Amino acid sequence: MICSSTVRRAVLLSVLFNILILTVMAQISPLDFGLREAETGIDRYWALYNAHVAARANGLEVSYEGVDTLDIELPPDFQSIPVGKNTDFGGLVLYVTNNVRDGALFSMYRSTQPLALSKSLVDSLDFHGVPELAEGDKLLILSDQNPWTERIGYGYRVYRQDILWVHNGQAMNAPIAPWNTDSTRLNAAYTEIDTSLKTFGGLTMHRTEVSQFKTYCLHVNGQCNVLVQDVHVTTPKSKMIADGVFGVSNSVRVAFRDVTVDGTYSGYGRWRNYGYAFSLNNLWNTTFERVTADGNWGVFGTNNLSTTALTDCDINRFDIHCYGRDALLKRCTLRQRQTQFSSMYGTVTFDSCRFVDCIPVRIRSSYNAYTPFDIVMKDCTFELTMRYHSLVNVMLLDTAANSRPELSRKCWPNLTVTNMTVIAPVMVNSMNLYQPTGTLSELKKPVDYINKVNVNGLKILRPNGKQAKISVRLSSREFIPLQTLDVDIPDTL
């Protein structure tokens, strides 16, 4: 009788021999880790996991050639599968059952090291005198230990973060807002990065109806130059909440291209439902191309985002909840809900976008952070409804001035509209540029920053394409600007 230790040695030698052969081929396959022989969903998960771990350890790629459709189940000791530099699933269709715990099926993670820096040095963007940052490419993660603001009605504080890409001692980008202030308590960390392209794609992932826990598709942390391409995720209707299909944090130059998210875990009929397709935090230079996503609550839940661009996307919501700078949406269709901003800086630009039964821009009040920024709309189409016929909804809340000096001003955005087509049903006879919502006492408080509202070129059409006339108003209710307001809008069209 052959002893079990002899069998284990034989299996180990076989696996090592296979890895040696595969190293020459520069690829590893889950088929070489028992996928073909696997009898259960858990066995199939381990075949995938072990193949990716071996590939990472040997600097190889995982090949899914010959693997078409898989049903996997997450085991009690489930861990995220670490993906390497290039992961092409080759059109794999994956059905995932999770009755263990919430977690990401795939991950790309890099750890950080603490670093002592002065606030003035951070704002200088010059780190040649810092040994840890003087050579090579590093990510510098900035965290403010003092609260940026508190979200009223939600019971939690919000902390701002920024991320800088430092190349040979010089920052390649700047923070959203200055850090050298009396109210800032800086905490910094860094990590070395590989700036070459890293890819993840060719996957369709179905989260099964029998799952009792959420399986996120991919979480990325501490990365530079990542492309997520040709990934499709479907989710059954569920009472589970707090989704984050794709979670990305502390990273720069991350792109999503040809990605579809059909449904999210964001609750149905429960109080305070929420959950997102894209859960993003502390990113710079993030792009989305040809992304189609729909979820019960909305598909973007983000904070601390700088320089974000969406092109040719069809989504039901885009948010930068708190602390952001510069967003561009080009040839995008936005449906049913809104784009939403708070503590926003720079410019939000809509170029050739279509707004369907939604609020084009909402300024969120719960963060009590009305920072200065501009809104530009060019060549857009706005489909008016009885419910939504205002371009910018400024939510108001009767609170004391924010205790953070950077947020003490109550700013409204400037607005420039050029060549907009307005689709107006017969029952809608007016359009507002601004729609403040609040009490009379709130509207008596002067608002800062806004000094220019310009509309140049409006075409008013009925849904059947015939020309129509509506009243165009600056605001649905009177407000008091602190600065002289330069208004150039047509009264009636």
KOLKOLVEX-281308 format. One record per residue (C-alpha): residue in three letters; chain; x, y, z. Coordinates in pm, whole numbers. Layout:
! KOLKOLVEX-281308
aa / ch / c1 / c2 / c3
ala / A / X / Y / Z
...
END
This chain:
! KOLKOLVEX-281308
aa / ch / c1 / c2 / c3
met / A / 0 / 0 / 0
ile / A / 137 / 341 / -97
cys / A / 156 / 584 / 197
ser / A / -18 / 924 / 175
ser / A / 311 / 1117 / 211
thr / A / 443 / 941 / -99
val / A / 130 / 1042 / -290
arg / A / 163 / 1403 / -176
arg / A / 528 / 1410 / -286
ala / A / 431 / 1271 / -624
val / A / 157 / 1534 / -668
leu / A / 395 / 1811 / -561
leu / A / 662 / 1694 / -804
ser / A / 401 / 1680 / -1080
val / A / 283 / 2037 / -1009
leu / A / 642 / 2163 / -993
phe / A / 720 / 1990 / -1320
asn / A / 413 / 2146 / -1481
ile / A / 513 / 2493 / -1355
leu / A / 863 / 2440 / -1496
ile / A / 718 / 2351 / -1835
leu / A / 469 / 2639 / -1820
thr / A / 743 / 2883 / -1723
val / A / 903 / 2813 / -2056
met / A / 565 / 2882 / -2219
ala / A / 521 / 3203 / -2006
gln / A / 163 / 3103 / -1918
ile / A / -21 / 2907 / -1653
ser / A / -367 / 2753 / -1696
pro / A / -627 / 2662 / -1430
leu / A / -655 / 2333 / -1619
asp / A / -311 / 2247 / -1481
phe / A / -439 / 2298 / -1125
gly / A / -726 / 2051 / -1133
leu / A / -998 / 2254 / -1306
arg / A / -1083 / 1976 / -1550
glu / A / -1110 / 1720 / -1270
ala / A / -1293 / 1948 / -1025
glu / A / -1630 / 1812 / -914
thr / A / -1761 / 2104 / -706
gly / A / -1784 / 2480 / -737
ile / A / -1544 / 2514 / -447
asp / A / -1290 / 2291 / -622
arg / A / -1319 / 2507 / -932
tyr / A / -1260 / 2823 / -726
trp / A / -938 / 2672 / -585
ala / A / -819 / 2580 / -934
leu / A / -853 / 2945 / -1035
tyr / A / -699 / 3074 / -714
asn / A / -397 / 2842 / -724
ala / A / -331 / 2917 / -1091
his / A / -324 / 3292 / -1028
val / A / -107 / 3259 / -717
ala / A / 141 / 3043 / -907
ala / A / 142 / 3287 / -1198
arg / A / 216 / 3580 / -968
ala / A / 493 / 3390 / -794
asn / A / 661 / 3302 / -1123
gly / A / 600 / 3626 / -1314
leu / A / 367 / 3457 / -1562
glu / A / 24 / 3517 / -1711
val / A / -284 / 3297 / -1668
ser / A / -430 / 3151 / -1986
tyr / A / -801 / 3066 / -2000
glu / A / -778 / 2898 / -2337
gly / A / -1013 / 2599 / -2342
val / A / -1218 / 2733 / -2049
asp / A / -1560 / 2863 / -2157
thr / A / -1817 / 2862 / -1875
leu / A / -1767 / 2791 / -1506
asp / A / -1983 / 2764 / -1196
ile / A / -1780 / 2839 / -885
glu / A / -1867 / 2863 / -517
leu / A / -1663 / 3053 / -262
pro / A / -1519 / 2834 / 17
pro / A / -1530 / 2912 / 392
asp / A / -1165 / 3030 / 376
phe / A / -1232 / 3241 / 66
gln / A / -965 / 3493 / -33
ser / A / -956 / 3737 / -322
ile / A / -778 / 3595 / -625
pro / A / -470 / 3812 / -691
val / A / -440 / 3914 / -1054
gly / A / -115 / 3996 / -1225
lys / A / -6 / 4248 / -1481
asn / A / -222 / 4118 / -1766
thr / A / -532 / 3908 / -1708
asp / A / -733 / 3809 / -2016
phe / A / -1018 / 3572 / -1938
gly / A / -1076 / 3514 / -2309
gly / A / -1455 / 3550 / -2292
leu / A / -1501 / 3336 / -1980
val / A / -1858 / 3327 / -1843
leu / A / -1843 / 3288 / -1467
tyr / A / -2134 / 3206 / -1236
val / A / -2045 / 3286 / -874
thr / A / -2226 / 3167 / -563
asn / A / -2127 / 3324 / -232
asn / A / -2269 / 3202 / 99
val / A / -1958 / 3287 / 302
arg / A / -1892 / 3662 / 337
asp / A / -1876 / 3980 / 132
gly / A / -1557 / 4022 / -67
ala / A / -1392 / 4088 / -401
leu / A / -1338 / 3785 / -622
phe / A / -1032 / 3942 / -788
ser / A / -791 / 4199 / -646
met / A / -491 / 4407 / -744
tyr / A / -334 / 4547 / -427
arg / A / -14 / 4724 / -328
ser / A / 80 / 4806 / 33
thr / A / 206 / 5148 / 147
gln / A / 470 / 5283 / 385
pro / A / 425 / 5583 / 620
leu / A / 615 / 5900 / 538
ala / A / 670 / 6223 / 735
leu / A / 614 / 6537 / 524
ser / A / 538 / 6901 / 593
lys / A / 219 / 7055 / 458
ser / A / 410 / 7329 / 278
leu / A / 623 / 7072 / 99
val / A / 312 / 6893 / -23
asp / A / 176 / 7211 / -181
ser / A / 514 / 7286 / -343
leu / A / 489 / 6960 / -544
asp / A / 870 / 6936 / -525
phe / A / 997 / 6625 / -344
his / A / 1354 / 6609 / -471
gly / A / 1477 / 6645 / -113
val / A / 1278 / 6346 / 13
pro / A / 1487 / 6026 / -29
glu / A / 1183 / 5800 / -53
leu / A / 1038 / 6006 / -341
ala / A / 1349 / 6142 / -516
glu / A / 1392 / 5859 / -768
gly / A / 1156 / 5644 / -968
asp / A / 776 / 5651 / -970
lys / A / 582 / 5665 / -645
leu / A / 227 / 5726 / -532
leu / A / 197 / 5972 / -245
ile / A / -124 / 5921 / -49
leu / A / -234 / 6223 / 155
ser / A / -492 / 6187 / 432
asp / A / -629 / 6465 / 650
gln / A / -674 / 6343 / 1007
asn / A / -905 / 6636 / 1085
pro / A / -1259 / 6596 / 950
trp / A / -1325 / 6780 / 626
thr / A / -1695 / 6802 / 711
glu / A / -1975 / 6604 / 872
arg / A / -2261 / 6461 / 672
ile / A / -2572 / 6599 / 832
gly / A / -2845 / 6347 / 896
tyr / A / -2616 / 6051 / 834
gly / A / -2409 / 6056 / 1153
tyr / A / -2058 / 6029 / 1012
arg / A / -1762 / 6255 / 944
val / A / -1599 / 6291 / 606
tyr / A / -1219 / 6295 / 568
arg / A / -1053 / 6429 / 256
gln / A / -774 / 6251 / 72
asp / A / -552 / 6335 / -223
ile / A / -314 / 6129 / -431
leu / A / -4 / 6251 / -614
trp / A / 198 / 6067 / -873
val / A / 561 / 6158 / -805
his / A / 816 / 6099 / -1084
asn / A / 1183 / 6142 / -988
gly / A / 1092 / 6379 / -707
gln / A / 840 / 6595 / -897
ala / A / 462 / 6563 / -862
met / A / 286 / 6504 / -1194
asn / A / -44 / 6642 / -1063
ala / A / -167 / 6871 / -785
pro / A / -403 / 6823 / -490
ile / A / -768 / 6914 / -522
ala / A / -728 / 7192 / -263
pro / A / -428 / 7326 / -63
trp / A / -298 / 7124 / 232
asn / A / -92 / 7396 / 401
thr / A / -377 / 7528 / 616
asp / A / -417 / 7564 / 992
ser / A / -711 / 7324 / 992
thr / A / -521 / 7041 / 817
arg / A / -356 / 6757 / 1006
leu / A / -152 / 6570 / 746
asn / A / -85 / 6199 / 737
ala / A / 115 / 6068 / 441
ala / A / 213 / 5732 / 297
tyr / A / 377 / 5619 / -26
thr / A / 425 / 5318 / -246
glu / A / 648 / 5240 / -542
ile / A / 456 / 5179 / -863
asp / A / 495 / 5016 / -1201
thr / A / 376 / 5268 / -1461
ser / A / 343 / 5017 / -1745
leu / A / -5 / 4910 / -1856
lys / A / -191 / 4649 / -1650
thr / A / -505 / 4491 / -1799
phe / A / -807 / 4298 / -1674
gly / A / -1075 / 4191 / -1920
gly / A / -1269 / 3946 / -2130
leu / A / -1500 / 3836 / -1846
thr / A / -1874 / 3797 / -1794
met / A / -1962 / 3749 / -1428
his / A / -2307 / 3645 / -1307
arg / A / -2377 / 3678 / -935
thr / A / -2625 / 3400 / -866
glu / A / -2970 / 3439 / -707
val / A / -2895 / 3185 / -431
ser / A / -2601 / 3389 / -297
gln / A / -2646 / 3522 / 55
phe / A / -2344 / 3754 / 41
lys / A / -2206 / 4005 / -210
thr / A / -1922 / 3914 / -445
tyr / A / -1754 / 4221 / -587
cys / A / -1586 / 4169 / -921
leu / A / -1254 / 4356 / -882
his / A / -1092 / 4576 / -619
val / A / -784 / 4781 / -709
asn / A / -559 / 4970 / -466
gly / A / -227 / 5152 / -505
gln / A / -195 / 5116 / -882
cys / A / -96 / 5322 / -1185
asn / A / -209 / 5268 / -1545
val / A / -481 / 5002 / -1518
leu / A / -728 / 4917 / -1796
val / A / -1047 / 4722 / -1718
gln / A / -1193 / 4625 / -2054
asp / A / -1476 / 4411 / -2189
val / A / -1617 / 4311 / -1850
his / A / -1987 / 4245 / -1792
val / A / -2145 / 4191 / -1449
thr / A / -2507 / 4096 / -1383
thr / A / -2686 / 4094 / -1050
pro / A / -3032 / 3958 / -963
lys / A / -3286 / 4171 / -784
ser / A / -3204 / 4144 / -414
lys / A / -3261 / 4308 / -76
met / A / -2886 / 4317 / -14
ile / A / -2728 / 4665 / -7
ala / A / -2388 / 4838 / -1
asp / A / -2252 / 4709 / -331
gly / A / -1922 / 4800 / -491
val / A / -1889 / 4589 / -806
phe / A / -1567 / 4766 / -893
gly / A / -1378 / 4920 / -601
val / A / -1080 / 5141 / -684
ser / A / -880 / 5345 / -432
asn / A / -548 / 5529 / -399
ser / A / -468 / 5496 / -769
val / A / -393 / 5705 / -1079
arg / A / -466 / 5657 / -1449
val / A / -733 / 5390 / -1417
ala / A / -959 / 5332 / -1719
phe / A / -1282 / 5138 / -1773
arg / A / -1368 / 5059 / -2134
asp / A / -1661 / 4864 / -2277
val / A / -1790 / 4768 / -1933
thr / A / -2153 / 4676 / -1858
val / A / -2313 / 4649 / -1515
asp / A / -2669 / 4521 / -1517
gly / A / -2808 / 4563 / -1166
thr / A / -2642 / 4612 / -829
tyr / A / -2697 / 4507 / -470
ser / A / -2862 / 4829 / -356
gly / A / -3181 / 4722 / -185
tyr / A / -3547 / 4725 / -278
gly / A / -3801 / 4864 / -35
arg / A / -3561 / 4906 / 256
trp / A / -3480 / 5231 / 437
arg / A / -3162 / 5404 / 319
asn / A / -3088 / 5176 / 32
tyr / A / -2751 / 5229 / -133
gly / A / -2495 / 5043 / -339
tyr / A / -2294 / 5120 / -649
ala / A / -2137 / 4969 / -958
phe / A / -1830 / 5191 / -917
ser / A / -1714 / 5260 / -562
leu / A / -1418 / 5496 / -605
asn / A / -1200 / 5684 / -357
asn / A / -887 / 5897 / -387
leu / A / -816 / 5878 / -758
trp / A / -656 / 6102 / -1019
asn / A / -709 / 6081 / -1393
thr / A / -985 / 5822 / -1413
thr / A / -1164 / 5752 / -1742
phe / A / -1476 / 5564 / -1849
glu / A / -1542 / 5485 / -2215
arg / A / -1855 / 5314 / -2345
val / A / -1972 / 5216 / -1998
thr / A / -2335 / 5109 / -1964
ala / A / -2459 / 5069 / -1609
asp / A / -2788 / 5069 / -1424
gly / A / -2863 / 5006 / -1059
asn / A / -3150 / 5059 / -819
trp / A / -2967 / 5334 / -629
gly / A / -2735 / 5470 / -897
val / A / -2408 / 5343 / -1032
phe / A / -2139 / 5583 / -905
gly / A / -2050 / 5633 / -539
thr / A / -1725 / 5828 / -519
asn / A / -1520 / 6059 / -297
asn / A / -1189 / 6242 / -342
leu / A / -1180 / 6231 / -722
ser / A / -967 / 6462 / -936
thr / A / -975 / 6479 / -1317
thr / A / -1248 / 6234 / -1417
ala / A / -1376 / 6180 / -1773
leu / A / -1673 / 5984 / -1905
thr / A / -1716 / 5934 / -2281
asp / A / -2001 / 5762 / -2468
cys / A / -2150 / 5625 / -2145
asp / A / -2513 / 5537 / -2066
ile / A / -2569 / 5555 / -1690
asn / A / -2838 / 5650 / -1443
arg / A / -2623 / 5852 / -1203
phe / A / -2281 / 6009 / -1164
asp / A / -2169 / 6147 / -828
ile / A / -1869 / 6295 / -662
his / A / -2016 / 6288 / -316
cys / A / -1756 / 6500 / -142
tyr / A / -1424 / 6659 / -243
gly / A / -1346 / 6657 / -612
arg / A / -1206 / 6863 / -898
asp / A / -1272 / 6875 / -1274
ala / A / -1509 / 6631 / -1440
leu / A / -1583 / 6593 / -1811
leu / A / -1883 / 6404 / -1949
lys / A / -1884 / 6377 / -2329
arg / A / -2155 / 6218 / -2546
cys / A / -2307 / 6057 / -2238
thr / A / -2671 / 5972 / -2170
leu / A / -2787 / 6022 / -1811
arg / A / -3119 / 5875 / -1707
gln / A / -3370 / 5888 / -1422
arg / A / -3161 / 6038 / -1144
gln / A / -2888 / 6303 / -1153
thr / A / -2527 / 6400 / -1146
gln / A / -2450 / 6509 / -792
phe / A / -2163 / 6707 / -640
ser / A / -2051 / 6846 / -308
ser / A / -1724 / 7014 / -213
met / A / -1643 / 7035 / -584
tyr / A / -1373 / 7254 / -742
gly / A / -1267 / 7340 / -1095
thr / A / -1512 / 7281 / -1381
val / A / -1780 / 7024 / -1455
thr / A / -1824 / 7006 / -1832
phe / A / -2104 / 6835 / -2025
asp / A / -2025 / 6808 / -2396
ser / A / -2294 / 6667 / -2629
cys / A / -2473 / 6488 / -2345
arg / A / -2839 / 6386 / -2320
phe / A / -3041 / 6420 / -2000
val / A / -3344 / 6189 / -1989
asp / A / -3590 / 6229 / -1700
cys / A / -3316 / 6343 / -1465
ile / A / -3161 / 6643 / -1290
pro / A / -2854 / 6743 / -1491
val / A / -2673 / 6877 / -1181
arg / A / -2760 / 6854 / -813
ile / A / -2557 / 7028 / -541
arg / A / -2587 / 6808 / -234
ser / A / -2660 / 6988 / 93
ser / A / -2598 / 6718 / 351
tyr / A / -2220 / 6776 / 350
asn / A / -2266 / 7152 / 410
ala / A / -1978 / 7212 / 167
tyr / A / -2074 / 7462 / -104
thr / A / -1735 / 7518 / -269
pro / A / -1670 / 7726 / -584
phe / A / -1685 / 7556 / -923
asp / A / -1819 / 7620 / -1273
ile / A / -2065 / 7427 / -1490
val / A / -2032 / 7427 / -1869
met / A / -2290 / 7266 / -2099
lys / A / -2219 / 7252 / -2472
asp / A / -2434 / 7095 / -2748
cys / A / -2645 / 6903 / -2496
thr / A / -3007 / 6782 / -2510
phe / A / -3236 / 6820 / -2208
glu / A / -3566 / 6629 / -2212
leu / A / -3799 / 6819 / -1981
thr / A / -4058 / 6646 / -1764
met / A / -4311 / 6774 / -1511
arg / A / -4074 / 6648 / -1242
tyr / A / -3740 / 6760 / -1387
his / A / -3723 / 7087 / -1579
ser / A / -3435 / 7269 / -1406
leu / A / -3069 / 7244 / -1499
val / A / -2909 / 7296 / -1157
asn / A / -3078 / 7196 / -832
val / A / -2912 / 7363 / -533
met / A / -3024 / 7186 / -219
leu / A / -3028 / 7407 / 90
leu / A / -3008 / 7324 / 457
asp / A / -3047 / 7575 / 737
thr / A / -2719 / 7513 / 920
ala / A / -2453 / 7730 / 1078
ala / A / -2146 / 7804 / 870
asn / A / -1919 / 7505 / 831
ser / A / -1655 / 7514 / 1105
arg / A / -1383 / 7426 / 854
pro / A / -1252 / 7762 / 718
glu / A / -1209 / 7619 / 368
leu / A / -1582 / 7543 / 363
ser / A / -1720 / 7852 / 535
arg / A / -1840 / 8016 / 213
lys / A / -2177 / 7919 / 64
cys / A / -2095 / 7909 / -306
trp / A / -2320 / 7851 / -604
pro / A / -2169 / 7750 / -940
asn / A / -2147 / 7972 / -1244
leu / A / -2328 / 7833 / -1549
thr / A / -2252 / 7860 / -1921
val / A / -2488 / 7693 / -2170
thr / A / -2412 / 7686 / -2543
asn / A / -2631 / 7538 / -2818
met / A / -2870 / 7333 / -2607
thr / A / -3168 / 7146 / -2751
val / A / -3463 / 7134 / -2514
ile / A / -3735 / 6873 / -2565
ala / A / -4050 / 7018 / -2405
pro / A / -4378 / 6824 / -2386
val / A / -4695 / 7033 / -2414
met / A / -4761 / 7022 / -2040
val / A / -4418 / 7176 / -1957
asn / A / -4408 / 7548 / -2040
ser / A / -4096 / 7667 / -1852
met / A / -3737 / 7576 / -1776
asn / A / -3530 / 7698 / -1481
leu / A / -3156 / 7734 / -1488
tyr / A / -3139 / 7709 / -1108
gln / A / -3380 / 7543 / -869
pro / A / -3304 / 7619 / -504
thr / A / -3488 / 7396 / -258
gly / A / -3520 / 7518 / 98
thr / A / -3709 / 7748 / 333
leu / A / -3763 / 8122 / 293
ser / A / -3508 / 8192 / 566
glu / A / -3247 / 7987 / 383
leu / A / -3305 / 8179 / 61
lys / A / -3245 / 8507 / 245
lys / A / -2886 / 8407 / 311
pro / A / -2661 / 8556 / 39
val / A / -2476 / 8307 / -180
asp / A / -2112 / 8347 / -279
tyr / A / -1901 / 8295 / -592
ile / A / -2174 / 8294 / -857
asn / A / -2123 / 8597 / -1084
lys / A / -2200 / 8478 / -1438
val / A / -2490 / 8296 / -1600
asn / A / -2484 / 8279 / -1978
val / A / -2712 / 8098 / -2223
asn / A / -2626 / 8124 / -2590
gly / A / -2830 / 7920 / -2834
leu / A / -3142 / 7732 / -2727
lys / A / -3354 / 7521 / -2961
ile / A / -3696 / 7429 / -2819
leu / A / -3871 / 7128 / -2972
arg / A / -4171 / 6911 / -2898
pro / A / -4109 / 6536 / -2871
asn / A / -4236 / 6506 / -3229
gly / A / -3963 / 6745 / -3349
lys / A / -4183 / 7051 / -3405
gln / A / -4068 / 7389 / -3276
ala / A / -4213 / 7512 / -2947
lys / A / -4199 / 7807 / -2707
ile / A / -4130 / 7800 / -2334
ser / A / -4029 / 8049 / -2066
val / A / -3666 / 8035 / -1957
arg / A / -3608 / 8161 / -1603
leu / A / -3292 / 8224 / -1408
ser / A / -3433 / 8055 / -1100
ser / A / -3754 / 7900 / -976
arg / A / -3717 / 8115 / -662
glu / A / -3538 / 8436 / -586
phe / A / -3191 / 8422 / -430
ile / A / -2939 / 8683 / -320
pro / A / -2591 / 8677 / -480
leu / A / -2305 / 8841 / -292
gln / A / -2137 / 8951 / -615
thr / A / -2276 / 9140 / -910
leu / A / -2445 / 8883 / -1129
asp / A / -2390 / 8901 / -1504
val / A / -2697 / 8733 / -1654
asp / A / -2744 / 8675 / -2025
ile / A / -3038 / 8448 / -2097
pro / A / -3340 / 8463 / -2328
asp / A / -3669 / 8538 / -2151
thr / A / -3890 / 8344 / -2387
leu / A / -3832 / 8120 / -2685
END
